[in-house]
Amino acid sequence: MNGGVPTALAVVTATCALANALIVVADLSRARFVLANAAEVGLGPAAIPRLAALKGAGAVGLAVGLAGVAWLGLAVAVGLVLFFTGAVVAHVRAGVLHNIGFPLLYLALAAGALAHFARNVL
């Protein structure tokens, strides 16, 4: 019965890696919604590639963690939880709540990845 939880957390972790990889593509292609959202929360266009690099490193780190380097996956998951907590805080501080669901979704996925690796490492 408990076998479903590790499987579900692994799926959430893979989904988190994929979601981060996809948003990196949007960031680096300077999609209009990315530029608009960044401007609303007070970030200039110069910050977007830096943030994309962090999200890209997160996607790769989660994939490496899933491939067997669980301690790295755990470290990356902690980083992504902190990153997306910061994104949620930035949205709240700027009063940009109409699309706060996106950073909250990414935060939830990162928390699931953290739970997955915590079960395997700790």
A tleap script that builds the chain and sets N, CA, C and O, in Angstrom:
source leaprc.protein.ff14SB
mol = sequence {
  NMET ASN GLY GLY VAL PRO THR ALA LEU ALA
  VAL VAL THR ALA THR CYS ALA LEU ALA ASN
  ALA LEU ILE VAL VAL ALA ASP LEU SER ARG
  ALA ARG PHE VAL LEU ALA ASN ALA ALA GLU
  VAL GLY LEU GLY PRO ALA ALA ILE PRO ARG
  LEU ALA ALA LEU LYS GLY ALA GLY ALA VAL
  GLY LEU ALA VAL GLY LEU ALA GLY VAL ALA
  TRP LEU GLY LEU ALA VAL ALA VAL GLY LEU
  VAL LEU PHE PHE THR GLY ALA VAL VAL ALA
  HIE VAL ARG ALA GLY VAL LEU HIE ASN ILE
  GLY PHE PRO LEU LEU TYR LEU ALA LEU ALA
  ALA GLY ALA LEU ALA HIE PHE ALA ARG ASN
  VAL CLEU
}
set mol.1.N position { 0.818 -1.198 0.000 }
set mol.1.CA position { 0.000 0.000 0.000 }
set mol.1.C position { 0.860 1.260 0.000 }
set mol.1.O position { 0.513 2.241 -0.658 }
set mol.2.N position { 1.967 1.246 0.723 }
set mol.2.CA position { 2.838 2.405 0.803 }
set mol.2.C position { 3.672 2.599 -0.465 }
set mol.2.O position { 4.294 3.648 -0.635 }
set mol.3.N position { 3.694 1.603 -1.358 }
set mol.3.CA position { 4.482 1.700 -2.577 }
set mol.3.C position { 4.024 2.806 -3.505 }
set mol.3.O position { 4.798 3.258 -4.349 }
set mol.4.N position { 2.786 3.252 -3.370 }
set mol.4.CA position { 2.276 4.313 -4.230 }
set mol.4.C position { 2.864 5.669 -3.931 }
set mol.4.O position { 3.013 6.490 -4.836 }
set mol.5.N position { 3.202 5.925 -2.676 }
set mol.5.CA position { 3.747 7.230 -2.301 }
set mol.5.C position { 5.100 7.480 -2.962 }
set mol.5.O position { 5.282 8.538 -3.565 }
set mol.6.N position { 6.064 6.546 -2.876 }
set mol.6.CA position { 7.334 6.803 -3.561 }
set mol.6.C position { 7.176 6.972 -5.070 }
set mol.6.O position { 7.861 7.793 -5.680 }
set mol.7.N position { 6.286 6.204 -5.664 }
set mol.7.CA position { 6.058 6.324 -7.103 }
set mol.7.C position { 5.462 7.685 -7.439 }
set mol.7.O position { 5.894 8.340 -8.387 }
set mol.8.N position { 4.478 8.104 -6.667 }
set mol.8.CA position { 3.849 9.406 -6.906 }
set mol.8.C position { 4.857 10.537 -6.731 }
set mol.8.O position { 4.866 11.483 -7.518 }
set mol.9.N position { 5.700 10.451 -5.713 }
set mol.9.CA position { 6.696 11.500 -5.493 }
set mol.9.C position { 7.742 11.513 -6.600 }
set mol.9.O position { 8.236 12.577 -6.974 }
set mol.10.N position { 8.083 10.347 -7.125 }
set mol.10.CA position { 9.025 10.292 -8.255 }
set mol.10.C position { 8.409 10.945 -9.489 }
set mol.10.O position { 9.097 11.646 -10.232 }
set mol.11.N position { 7.115 10.717 -9.707 }
set mol.11.CA position { 6.424 11.346 -10.844 }
set mol.11.C position { 6.379 12.861 -10.655 }
set mol.11.O position { 6.597 13.610 -11.607 }
set mol.12.N position { 6.098 13.313 -9.440 }
set mol.12.CA position { 6.087 14.753 -9.162 }
set mol.12.C position { 7.476 15.342 -9.402 }
set mol.12.O position { 7.603 16.443 -9.938 }
set mol.13.N position { 8.504 14.618 -9.009 }
set mol.13.CA position { 9.873 15.093 -9.197 }
set mol.13.C position { 10.219 15.207 -10.682 }
set mol.13.O position { 10.810 16.197 -11.113 }
set mol.14.N position { 9.853 14.201 -11.452 }
set mol.14.CA position { 10.088 14.249 -12.901 }
set mol.14.C position { 9.295 15.388 -13.531 }
set mol.14.O position { 9.790 16.071 -14.427 }
set mol.15.N position { 8.075 15.590 -13.068 }
set mol.15.CA position { 7.246 16.692 -13.567 }
set mol.15.C position { 7.882 18.035 -13.225 }
set mol.15.O position { 7.859 18.958 -14.039 }
set mol.16.N position { 8.444 18.148 -12.035 }
set mol.16.CA position { 9.124 19.378 -11.624 }
set mol.16.C position { 10.313 19.655 -12.539 }
set mol.16.O position { 10.517 20.789 -12.972 }
set mol.17.N position { 11.093 18.624 -12.830 }
set mol.17.CA position { 12.248 18.799 -13.725 }
set mol.17.C position { 11.786 19.253 -15.108 }
set mol.17.O position { 12.363 20.173 -15.688 }
set mol.18.N position { 10.754 18.611 -15.630 }
set mol.18.CA position { 10.236 18.967 -16.951 }
set mol.18.C position { 9.664 20.386 -16.962 }
set mol.18.O position { 9.930 21.154 -17.887 }
set mol.19.N position { 8.887 20.734 -15.945 }
set mol.19.CA position { 8.292 22.071 -15.880 }
set mol.19.C position { 9.374 23.145 -15.840 }
set mol.19.O position { 9.249 24.180 -16.495 }
set mol.20.N position { 10.432 22.905 -15.076 }
set mol.20.CA position { 11.524 23.877 -15.019 }
set mol.20.C position { 12.246 23.970 -16.350 }
set mol.20.O position { 12.610 25.065 -16.777 }
set mol.21.N position { 12.460 22.850 -17.011 }
set mol.21.CA position { 13.100 22.871 -18.326 }
set mol.21.C position { 12.256 23.666 -19.323 }
set mol.21.O position { 12.793 24.439 -20.117 }
set mol.22.N position { 10.955 23.479 -19.281 }
set mol.22.CA position { 10.080 24.187 -20.214 }
set mol.22.C position { 10.052 25.690 -19.959 }
set mol.22.O position { 10.035 26.482 -20.902 }
set mol.23.N position { 10.047 26.085 -18.678 }
set mol.23.CA position { 10.014 27.521 -18.405 }
set mol.23.C position { 11.354 28.171 -18.753 }
set mol.23.O position { 11.405 29.358 -19.073 }
set mol.24.N position { 12.438 27.392 -18.691 }
set mol.24.CA position { 13.731 27.919 -19.133 }
set mol.24.C position { 13.671 28.274 -20.620 }
set mol.24.O position { 14.199 29.303 -21.040 }
set mol.25.N position { 13.031 27.424 -21.403 }
set mol.25.CA position { 12.877 27.709 -22.834 }
set mol.25.C position { 12.098 29.012 -23.019 }
set mol.25.O position { 12.475 29.857 -23.831 }
set mol.26.N position { 11.018 29.167 -22.267 }
set mol.26.CA position { 10.228 30.402 -22.360 }
set mol.26.C position { 11.054 31.607 -21.912 }
set mol.26.O position { 10.998 32.668 -22.533 }
set mol.27.N position { 11.814 31.441 -20.838 }
set mol.27.CA position { 12.658 32.543 -20.354 }
set mol.27.C position { 13.673 32.958 -21.415 }
set mol.27.O position { 13.802 34.139 -21.735 }
set mol.28.N position { 14.389 31.978 -21.954 }
set mol.28.CA position { 15.465 32.290 -22.891 }
set mol.28.C position { 14.958 32.766 -24.247 }
set mol.28.O position { 15.672 33.462 -24.968 }
set mol.29.N position { 13.727 32.393 -24.596 }
set mol.29.CA position { 13.148 32.898 -25.845 }
set mol.29.C position { 12.473 34.253 -25.630 }
set mol.29.O position { 11.909 34.841 -26.552 }
set mol.30.N position { 12.547 34.729 -24.388 }
set mol.30.CA position { 11.980 36.022 -24.015 }
set mol.30.C position { 10.499 36.120 -24.385 }
set mol.30.O position { 10.042 37.096 -24.980 }
set mol.31.N position { 9.779 35.077 -24.011 }
set mol.31.CA position { 8.336 35.043 -24.270 }
set mol.31.C position { 7.680 36.270 -23.642 }
set mol.31.O position { 8.082 36.736 -22.576 }
set mol.32.N position { 6.672 36.772 -24.325 }
set mol.32.CA position { 6.007 37.988 -23.844 }
set mol.32.C position { 5.490 37.858 -22.422 }
set mol.32.O position { 5.613 38.790 -21.627 }
set mol.33.N position { 4.907 36.694 -22.093 }
set mol.33.CA position { 4.362 36.533 -20.743 }
set mol.33.C position { 5.482 36.555 -19.701 }
set mol.33.O position { 5.264 37.016 -18.581 }
set mol.34.N position { 6.661 36.073 -20.045 }
set mol.34.CA position { 7.796 36.098 -19.118 }
set mol.34.C position { 8.230 37.545 -18.878 }
set mol.34.O position { 8.412 37.960 -17.733 }
set mol.35.N position { 8.392 38.303 -19.946 }
set mol.35.CA position { 8.804 39.705 -19.812 }
set mol.35.C position { 7.770 40.517 -19.040 }
set mol.35.O position { 8.125 41.337 -18.193 }
set mol.36.N position { 6.499 40.290 -19.330 }
set mol.36.CA position { 5.434 41.029 -18.645 }
set mol.36.C position { 5.398 40.688 -17.158 }
set mol.36.O position { 5.270 41.574 -16.314 }
set mol.37.N position { 5.513 39.406 -16.847 }
set mol.37.CA position { 5.475 38.987 -15.448 }
set mol.37.C position { 6.676 39.541 -14.686 }
set mol.37.O position { 6.533 40.016 -13.560 }
set mol.38.N position { 7.850 39.481 -15.295 }
set mol.38.CA position { 9.050 40.011 -14.643 }
set mol.38.C position { 8.885 41.498 -14.354 }
set mol.38.O position { 9.215 41.968 -13.265 }
set mol.39.N position { 8.377 42.226 -15.324 }
set mol.39.CA position { 8.184 43.669 -15.139 }
set mol.39.C position { 7.196 43.946 -14.014 }
set mol.39.O position { 7.397 44.866 -13.222 }
set mol.40.N position { 6.134 43.155 -13.943 }
set mol.40.CA position { 5.122 43.374 -12.896 }
set mol.40.C position { 5.687 43.193 -11.494 }
set mol.40.O position { 5.278 43.892 -10.567 }
set mol.41.N position { 6.619 42.266 -11.329 }
set mol.41.CA position { 7.180 42.037 -9.989 }
set mol.41.C position { 8.458 42.830 -9.754 }
set mol.41.O position { 9.122 42.664 -8.730 }
set mol.42.N position { 8.800 43.697 -10.712 }
set mol.42.CA position { 9.919 44.603 -10.522 }
set mol.42.C position { 11.270 44.088 -10.980 }
set mol.42.O position { 12.302 44.615 -10.566 }
set mol.43.N position { 11.286 43.072 -11.823 }
set mol.43.CA position { 12.551 42.554 -12.356 }
set mol.43.C position { 12.776 43.087 -13.763 }
set mol.43.O position { 11.862 43.103 -14.587 }
set mol.44.N position { 13.984 43.516 -14.024 }
set mol.44.CA position { 14.333 43.961 -15.362 }
set mol.44.C position { 14.660 42.773 -16.253 }
set mol.44.O position { 14.884 41.668 -15.760 }
set mol.45.N position { 14.687 42.993 -17.546 }
set mol.45.CA position { 14.989 41.917 -18.494 }
set mol.45.C position { 16.350 41.261 -18.270 }
set mol.45.O position { 16.534 40.093 -18.611 }
set mol.46.N position { 17.297 41.992 -17.706 }
set mol.46.CA position { 18.633 41.427 -17.471 }
set mol.46.C position { 18.607 40.293 -16.446 }
set mol.46.O position { 19.493 39.439 -16.453 }
set mol.47.N position { 17.618 40.272 -15.577 }
set mol.47.CA position { 17.537 39.228 -14.550 }
set mol.47.C position { 17.046 37.899 -15.113 }
set mol.47.O position { 17.313 36.845 -14.536 }
set mol.48.N position { 16.341 37.941 -16.216 }
set mol.48.CA position { 15.697 36.726 -16.732 }
set mol.48.C position { 16.694 35.626 -17.089 }
set mol.48.O position { 16.467 34.480 -16.700 }
set mol.49.N position { 17.778 35.901 -17.804 }
set mol.49.CA position { 18.726 34.816 -18.094 }
set mol.49.C position { 19.356 34.212 -16.836 }
set mol.49.O position { 19.620 33.010 -16.787 }
set mol.50.N position { 19.594 35.035 -15.834 }
set mol.50.CA position { 20.164 34.530 -14.575 }
set mol.50.C position { 19.180 33.596 -13.881 }
set mol.50.O position { 19.555 32.531 -13.390 }
set mol.51.N position { 17.935 34.003 -13.847 }
set mol.51.CA position { 16.915 33.155 -13.232 }
set mol.51.C position { 16.710 31.884 -14.049 }
set mol.51.O position { 16.495 30.809 -13.489 }
set mol.52.N position { 16.776 32.008 -15.366 }
set mol.52.CA position { 16.664 30.825 -16.233 }
set mol.52.C position { 17.802 29.848 -15.960 }
set mol.52.O position { 17.594 28.634 -15.965 }
set mol.53.N position { 19.001 30.367 -15.721 }
set mol.53.CA position { 20.139 29.499 -15.420 }
set mol.53.C position { 19.907 28.727 -14.130 }
set mol.53.O position { 20.236 27.544 -14.044 }
set mol.54.N position { 19.347 29.383 -13.134 }
set mol.54.CA position { 19.056 28.696 -11.873 }
set mol.54.C position { 18.000 27.614 -12.074 }
set mol.54.O position { 18.142 26.501 -11.567 }
set mol.55.N position { 16.947 27.940 -12.810 }
set mol.55.CA position { 15.897 26.945 -13.067 }
set mol.55.C position { 16.426 25.802 -13.920 }
set mol.55.O position { 16.061 24.646 -13.709 }
set mol.56.N position { 17.278 26.119 -14.877 }
set mol.56.CA position { 17.882 25.073 -15.710 }
set mol.56.C position { 18.762 24.148 -14.886 }
set mol.56.O position { 18.716 22.927 -15.041 }
set mol.57.N position { 19.566 24.741 -14.005 }
set mol.57.CA position { 20.398 23.921 -13.117 }
set mol.57.C position { 19.513 23.049 -12.235 }
set mol.57.O position { 19.856 21.904 -11.940 }
set mol.58.N position { 18.375 23.593 -11.815 }
set mol.58.CA position { 17.436 22.802 -11.014 }
set mol.58.C position { 16.886 21.624 -11.789 }
set mol.58.O position { 16.797 20.517 -11.257 }
set mol.59.N position { 16.516 21.848 -13.037 }
set mol.59.CA position { 15.977 20.759 -13.864 }
set mol.59.C position { 17.014 19.657 -14.055 }
set mol.59.O position { 16.707 18.471 -13.931 }
set mol.60.N position { 18.239 20.063 -14.356 }
set mol.60.CA position { 19.313 19.079 -14.567 }
set mol.60.C position { 19.619 18.349 -13.263 }
set mol.60.O position { 19.784 17.129 -13.257 }
set mol.61.N position { 19.696 19.082 -12.173 }
set mol.61.CA position { 19.991 18.464 -10.876 }
set mol.61.C position { 18.938 17.460 -10.450 }
set mol.61.O position { 19.268 16.407 -9.904 }
set mol.62.N position { 17.670 17.777 -10.694 }
set mol.62.CA position { 16.613 16.814 -10.364 }
set mol.62.C position { 16.736 15.568 -11.222 }
set mol.62.O position { 16.549 14.454 -10.733 }
set mol.63.N position { 17.050 15.750 -12.496 }
set mol.63.CA position { 17.216 14.591 -13.389 }
set mol.63.C position { 18.383 13.718 -12.934 }
set mol.63.O position { 18.281 12.491 -12.932 }
set mol.64.N position { 19.484 14.348 -12.551 }
set mol.64.CA position { 20.634 13.590 -12.058 }
set mol.64.C position { 20.264 12.883 -10.757 }
set mol.64.O position { 20.667 11.743 -10.529 }
set mol.65.N position { 19.505 13.554 -9.915 }
set mol.65.CA position { 19.038 12.932 -8.679 }
set mol.65.C position { 18.181 11.706 -8.949 }
set mol.65.O position { 18.337 10.672 -8.299 }
set mol.66.N position { 17.278 11.825 -9.909 }
set mol.66.CA position { 16.432 10.689 -10.272 }
set mol.66.C position { 17.239 9.560 -10.899 }
set mol.66.O position { 16.850 8.395 -10.822 }
set mol.67.N position { 18.359 9.905 -11.515 }
set mol.67.CA position { 19.214 8.898 -12.151 }
set mol.67.C position { 20.095 8.170 -11.140 }
set mol.67.O position { 20.803 7.228 -11.496 }
set mol.68.N position { 20.052 8.602 -9.884 }
set mol.68.CA position { 20.778 7.852 -8.874 }
set mol.68.C position { 21.630 8.650 -7.913 }
set mol.68.O position { 22.128 8.093 -6.934 }
set mol.69.N position { 21.815 9.928 -8.156 }
set mol.69.CA position { 22.615 10.747 -7.246 }
set mol.69.C position { 21.639 11.508 -6.346 }
set mol.69.O position { 21.448 12.717 -6.477 }
set mol.70.N position { 21.032 10.756 -5.433 }
set mol.70.CA position { 19.928 11.291 -4.634 }
set mol.70.C position { 20.342 12.470 -3.763 }
set mol.70.O position { 19.542 13.383 -3.556 }
set mol.71.N position { 21.565 12.478 -3.249 }
set mol.71.CA position { 21.984 13.600 -2.404 }
set mol.71.C position { 21.989 14.900 -3.198 }
set mol.71.O position { 21.653 15.957 -2.663 }
set mol.72.N position { 22.368 14.825 -4.472 }
set mol.72.CA position { 22.342 16.019 -5.319 }
set mol.72.C position { 20.895 16.447 -5.565 }
set mol.72.O position { 20.576 17.634 -5.515 }
set mol.73.N position { 20.032 15.481 -5.827 }
set mol.73.CA position { 18.617 15.793 -6.012 }
set mol.73.C position { 18.034 16.488 -4.794 }
set mol.73.O position { 17.242 17.422 -4.920 }
set mol.74.N position { 18.434 16.023 -3.603 }
set mol.74.CA position { 17.956 16.648 -2.370 }
set mol.74.C position { 18.430 18.094 -2.275 }
set mol.74.O position { 17.642 18.987 -1.963 }
set mol.75.N position { 19.699 18.327 -2.541 }
set mol.75.CA position { 20.238 19.691 -2.474 }
set mol.75.C position { 19.539 20.603 -3.477 }
set mol.75.O position { 19.193 21.741 -3.158 }
set mol.76.N position { 19.337 20.099 -4.685 }
set mol.76.CA position { 18.685 20.889 -5.725 }
set mol.76.C position { 17.229 21.170 -5.352 }
set mol.76.O position { 16.734 22.279 -5.558 }
set mol.77.N position { 16.550 20.172 -4.807 }
set mol.77.CA position { 15.152 20.364 -4.409 }
set mol.77.C position { 15.038 21.437 -3.330 }
set mol.77.O position { 14.121 22.258 -3.366 }
set mol.78.N position { 15.965 21.435 -2.369 }
set mol.78.CA position { 15.978 22.498 -1.353 }
set mol.78.C position { 16.147 23.853 -2.031 }
set mol.78.O position { 15.441 24.807 -1.703 }
set mol.79.N position { 17.082 23.936 -2.976 }
set mol.79.CA position { 17.303 25.182 -3.696 }
set mol.79.C position { 16.078 25.654 -4.455 }
set mol.79.O position { 15.758 26.843 -4.459 }
set mol.80.N position { 15.388 24.711 -5.104 }
set mol.80.CA position { 14.183 25.092 -5.853 }
set mol.80.C position { 13.050 25.535 -4.918 }
set mol.80.O position { 12.302 26.457 -5.242 }
set mol.81.N position { 12.928 24.886 -3.779 }
set mol.81.CA position { 11.910 25.328 -2.810 }
set mol.81.C position { 12.212 26.759 -2.381 }
set mol.81.O position { 11.305 27.588 -2.312 }
set mol.82.N position { 13.465 27.056 -2.096 }
set mol.82.CA position { 13.831 28.417 -1.702 }
set mol.82.C position { 13.612 29.403 -2.853 }
set mol.82.O position { 13.105 30.505 -2.642 }
set mol.83.N position { 13.992 29.008 -4.061 }
set mol.83.CA position { 13.832 29.856 -5.240 }
set mol.83.C position { 12.365 30.227 -5.443 }
set mol.83.O position { 12.035 31.401 -5.608 }
set mol.84.N position { 11.484 29.223 -5.430 }
set mol.84.CA position { 10.079 29.510 -5.709 }
set mol.84.C position { 9.362 30.133 -4.516 }
set mol.84.O position { 8.340 30.797 -4.688 }
set mol.85.N position { 9.884 29.928 -3.312 }
set mol.85.CA position { 9.368 30.684 -2.168 }
set mol.85.C position { 9.670 32.166 -2.398 }
set mol.85.O position { 8.829 33.028 -2.144 }
set mol.86.N position { 10.867 32.445 -2.878 }
set mol.86.CA position { 11.216 33.826 -3.212 }
set mol.86.C position { 10.331 34.404 -4.303 }
set mol.86.O position { 9.970 35.580 -4.262 }
set mol.87.N position { 9.981 33.576 -5.280 }
set mol.87.CA position { 9.096 34.042 -6.356 }
set mol.87.C position { 7.710 34.379 -5.807 }
set mol.87.O position { 7.116 35.389 -6.184 }
set mol.88.N position { 7.206 33.537 -4.925 }
set mol.88.CA position { 5.893 33.810 -4.318 }
set mol.88.C position { 5.959 35.097 -3.501 }
set mol.88.O position { 5.064 35.938 -3.584 }
set mol.89.N position { 7.018 35.246 -2.713 }
set mol.89.CA position { 7.183 36.472 -1.915 }
set mol.89.C position { 7.258 37.692 -2.825 }
set mol.89.O position { 6.656 38.722 -2.523 }
set mol.90.N position { 7.983 37.594 -3.929 }
set mol.90.CA position { 8.084 38.721 -4.865 }
set mol.90.C position { 6.713 39.099 -5.415 }
set mol.90.O position { 6.397 40.282 -5.546 }
set mol.91.N position { 5.905 38.101 -5.735 }
set mol.91.CA position { 4.551 38.373 -6.234 }
set mol.91.C position { 3.705 39.059 -5.164 }
set mol.91.O position { 3.000 40.026 -5.454 }
set mol.92.N position { 3.771 38.567 -3.943 }
set mol.92.CA position { 2.965 39.144 -2.860 }
set mol.92.C position { 3.423 40.573 -2.571 }
set mol.92.O position { 2.597 41.476 -2.443 }
set mol.93.N position { 4.728 40.778 -2.468 }
set mol.93.CA position { 5.249 42.122 -2.172 }
set mol.93.C position { 4.877 43.130 -3.248 }
set mol.93.O position { 4.619 44.297 -2.953 }
set mol.94.N position { 4.849 42.672 -4.506 }
set mol.94.CA position { 4.505 43.573 -5.610 }
set mol.94.C position { 2.992 43.681 -5.802 }
set mol.94.O position { 2.523 44.475 -6.617 }
set mol.95.N position { 2.233 42.887 -5.056 }
set mol.95.CA position { 0.782 42.903 -5.200 }
set mol.95.C position { 0.304 42.275 -6.492 }
set mol.95.O position { -0.795 42.573 -6.961 }
set mol.96.N position { 1.116 41.410 -7.071 }
set mol.96.CA position { 0.771 40.741 -8.331 }
set mol.96.C position { 0.204 39.371 -7.976 }
set mol.96.O position { 0.926 38.376 -7.913 }
set mol.97.N position { -1.094 39.347 -7.749 }
set mol.97.CA position { -1.728 38.113 -7.292 }
set mol.97.C position { -2.522 37.416 -8.386 }
set mol.97.O position { -2.937 36.271 -8.209 }
set mol.98.N position { -2.739 38.083 -9.508 }
set mol.98.CA position { -3.574 37.498 -10.557 }
set mol.98.C position { -2.951 36.247 -11.176 }
set mol.98.O position { -3.658 35.413 -11.742 }
set mol.99.N position { -1.634 36.119 -11.068 }
set mol.99.CA position { -0.979 34.940 -11.639 }
set mol.99.C position { -0.071 34.242 -10.631 }
set mol.99.O position { 0.878 33.555 -11.011 }
set mol.100.N position { -0.365 34.421 -9.351 }
set mol.100.CA position { 0.466 33.817 -8.304 }
set mol.100.C position { 0.371 32.291 -8.320 }
set mol.100.O position { 1.202 31.601 -7.730 }
set mol.101.N position { -0.645 31.781 -8.997 }
set mol.101.CA position { -0.792 30.327 -9.096 }
set mol.101.C position { 0.399 29.657 -9.761 }
set mol.101.O position { 0.717 28.511 -9.444 }
set mol.102.N position { 1.060 30.347 -10.670 }
set mol.102.CA position { 2.208 29.749 -11.365 }
set mol.102.C position { 3.390 29.524 -10.421 }
set mol.102.O position { 3.889 28.401 -10.347 }
set mol.103.N position { 3.856 30.540 -9.699 }
set mol.103.CA position { 4.949 30.237 -8.771 }
set mol.103.C position { 4.515 29.286 -7.657 }
set mol.103.O position { 5.328 28.513 -7.151 }
set mol.104.N position { 3.243 29.338 -7.275 }
set mol.104.CA position { 2.767 28.389 -6.260 }
set mol.104.C position { 2.797 26.955 -6.787 }
set mol.104.O position { 3.134 26.030 -6.049 }
set mol.105.N position { 2.448 26.769 -8.054 }
set mol.105.CA position { 2.510 25.434 -8.650 }
set mol.105.C position { 3.948 24.933 -8.694 }
set mol.105.O position { 4.222 23.789 -8.331 }
set mol.106.N position { 4.859 25.781 -9.135 }
set mol.106.CA position { 6.268 25.389 -9.169 }
set mol.106.C position { 6.787 25.106 -7.759 }
set mol.106.O position { 7.575 24.181 -7.564 }
set mol.107.N position { 6.354 25.889 -6.786 }
set mol.107.CA position { 6.747 25.649 -5.397 }
set mol.107.C position { 6.214 24.300 -4.915 }
set mol.107.O position { 6.932 23.558 -4.244 }
set mol.108.N position { 4.984 23.980 -5.245 }
set mol.108.CA position { 4.411 22.692 -4.846 }
set mol.108.C position { 5.168 21.534 -5.490 }
set mol.108.O position { 5.436 20.528 -4.834 }
set mol.109.N position { 5.511 21.671 -6.761 }
set mol.109.CA position { 6.291 20.626 -7.425 }
set mol.109.C position { 7.663 20.474 -6.768 }
set mol.109.O position { 8.128 19.354 -6.554 }
set mol.110.N position { 8.305 21.587 -6.451 }
set mol.110.CA position { 9.613 21.532 -5.790 }
set mol.110.C position { 9.500 20.894 -4.404 }
set mol.110.O position { 10.380 20.140 -3.990 }
set mol.111.N position { 8.420 21.197 -3.694 }
set mol.111.CA position { 8.210 20.575 -2.381 }
set mol.111.C position { 8.019 19.066 -2.525 }
set mol.111.O position { 8.502 18.296 -1.694 }
set mol.112.N position { 7.326 18.648 -3.563 }
set mol.112.CA position { 7.174 17.214 -3.819 }
set mol.112.C position { 8.505 16.563 -4.125 }
set mol.112.O position { 8.775 15.453 -3.667 }
set mol.113.N position { 9.348 17.246 -4.903 }
set mol.113.CA position { 10.687 16.728 -5.197 }
set mol.113.C position { 11.507 16.638 -3.916 }
set mol.113.O position { 12.237 15.669 -3.706 }
set mol.114.N position { 11.385 17.643 -3.070 }
set mol.114.CA position { 12.085 17.620 -1.788 }
set mol.114.C position { 11.640 16.427 -0.954 }
set mol.114.O position { 12.467 15.735 -0.360 }
set mol.115.N position { 10.341 16.189 -0.911 }
set mol.115.CA position { 9.829 15.037 -0.161 }
set mol.115.C position { 10.357 13.724 -0.736 }
set mol.115.O position { 10.707 12.807 0.007 }
set mol.116.N position { 10.412 13.645 -2.066 }
set mol.116.CA position { 10.916 12.432 -2.712 }
set mol.116.C position { 12.359 12.157 -2.284 }
set mol.116.O position { 12.676 11.058 -1.829 }
set mol.117.N position { 13.218 13.146 -2.429 }
set mol.117.CA position { 14.625 12.917 -2.122 }
set mol.117.C position { 14.857 12.788 -0.614 }
set mol.117.O position { 15.744 12.045 -0.191 }
set mol.118.N position { 14.084 13.490 0.190 }
set mol.118.CA position { 14.219 13.341 1.640 }
set mol.118.C position { 13.903 11.912 2.076 }
set mol.118.O position { 14.554 11.377 2.974 }
set mol.119.N position { 12.905 11.294 1.441 }
set mol.119.CA position { 12.575 9.892 1.756 }
set mol.119.C position { 13.731 8.965 1.398 }
set mol.119.O position { 13.939 7.949 2.061 }
set mol.120.N position { 14.478 9.306 0.363 }
set mol.120.CA position { 15.540 8.434 -0.118 }
set mol.120.C position { 16.907 8.706 0.510 }
set mol.120.O position { 17.754 7.814 0.559 }
set mol.121.N position { 17.125 9.919 0.985 }
set mol.121.CA position { 18.456 10.286 1.479 }
set mol.121.C position { 18.495 10.313 3.014 }
set mol.121.O position { 19.450 9.833 3.624 }
set mol.122.N position { 17.478 10.864 3.613 }
set mol.122.CA position { 17.509 11.061 5.071 }
set mol.122.C position { 17.020 9.854 5.830 }
set mol.122.O position { 16.988 9.870 7.061 }
savepdb mol mol.pdb
quit
